Amino acid sequence: MKAAILVFTEAGKFDEVVGELKKIAGVKHAFAVTGRADVAALVEVPDLKGLSNLALKVFKTPSVTASETLVEVQRG
Protein backbone atom coordinates (compact mmCIF):
# COMPACT_ATOMS: atom_id res chain seq x y z
CA MET A 1 0.00 0.00 0.00
CA LYS A 2 1.36 3.40 -1.01
CA ALA A 3 0.53 6.78 0.47
CA ALA A 4 1.75 10.34 0.72
CA ILE A 5 1.83 12.12 4.04
CA LEU A 6 1.75 15.91 4.09
CA VAL A 7 3.54 17.18 7.17
CA PHE A 8 3.23 20.56 8.84
CA THR A 9 6.12 21.69 11.04
CA GLU A 10 7.07 24.39 13.49
CA ALA A 11 8.58 27.42 11.76
CA GLY A 12 12.03 26.73 10.31
CA LYS A 13 12.11 23.07 11.37
CA PHE A 14 11.38 21.38 8.03
CA ASP A 15 15.00 20.26 7.41
CA GLU A 16 15.21 18.56 10.80
CA VAL A 17 11.83 16.89 10.27
CA VAL A 18 12.90 15.59 6.85
CA GLY A 19 15.98 14.03 8.44
CA GLU A 20 13.92 12.33 11.14
CA LEU A 21 11.27 11.06 8.73
CA LYS A 22 13.91 9.41 6.56
CA LYS A 23 14.82 7.22 9.57
CA ILE A 24 11.29 5.77 9.87
CA ALA A 25 10.82 2.31 8.31
CA GLY A 26 8.38 2.54 5.41
CA VAL A 27 9.27 6.10 4.44
CA LYS A 28 10.67 5.79 0.93
CA HIS A 29 11.27 9.48 0.30
CA ALA A 30 10.83 12.67 2.33
CA PHE A 31 11.44 16.20 1.13
CA ALA A 32 10.60 19.83 1.89
CA VAL A 33 7.87 21.37 -0.26
CA THR A 34 6.27 24.73 -0.89
CA GLY A 35 2.53 25.19 -0.48
CA ARG A 36 0.27 24.53 2.46
CA ALA A 37 2.45 21.72 3.87
CA ASP A 38 6.13 21.96 4.77
CA VAL A 39 7.23 18.37 4.06
CA ALA A 40 5.95 15.50 1.92
CA ALA A 41 6.73 11.88 2.71
CA LEU A 42 6.12 9.06 0.24
CA VAL A 43 5.53 5.83 2.13
CA GLU A 44 4.95 2.17 1.39
CA VAL A 45 3.57 -0.35 3.89
CA PRO A 46 1.94 -3.79 3.65
CA ASP A 47 -1.55 -2.84 4.88
CA LEU A 48 -3.82 -0.23 6.45
CA LYS A 49 -2.72 -1.12 9.98
CA GLY A 50 0.90 -0.54 8.96
CA LEU A 51 -0.07 2.80 7.44
CA SER A 52 -1.87 3.82 10.62
CA ASN A 53 1.20 2.96 12.74
CA LEU A 54 3.53 4.82 10.38
CA ALA A 55 1.28 7.89 10.28
CA LEU A 56 1.31 8.00 14.09
CA LYS A 57 5.13 7.84 14.11
CA VAL A 58 5.24 10.73 11.65
CA PHE A 59 2.84 12.77 13.77
CA LYS A 60 4.86 12.10 16.94
CA THR A 61 8.10 13.31 15.30
CA PRO A 62 9.51 16.34 17.15
CA SER A 63 8.51 19.71 15.59
CA VAL A 64 5.59 18.19 13.64
CA THR A 65 2.41 20.13 14.35
CA ALA A 66 -0.02 18.31 12.02
CA SER A 67 -0.14 15.80 9.19
CA GLU A 68 -2.51 14.60 6.49
CA THR A 69 -2.33 11.12 4.97
CA LEU A 70 -3.29 10.61 1.33
CA VAL A 71 -3.84 6.94 0.42
CA GLU A 72 -3.18 5.74 -3.12
CA VAL A 73 -6.33 4.74 -5.02
CA GLN A 74 -6.16 1.12 -6.18
CA ARG A 75 -7.75 0.71 -9.62
CA GLY A 76 -8.82 -2.44 -11.36
Secondary structure as GFF3:
##gff-version 3
##sequence-region A 1 76
A	DSSP	beta_strand	2	9	.	.	.	ID=ss1
A	DSSP	alpha_helix	14	21	.	.	.	ID=ss2
A	DSSP	beta_strand	27	32	.	.	.	ID=ss3
A	DSSP	beta_strand	39	44	.	.	.	ID=ss4
A	DSSP	alpha_helix	48	59	.	.	.	ID=ss5
A	DSSP	beta_strand	64	71	.	.	.	ID=ss6
###
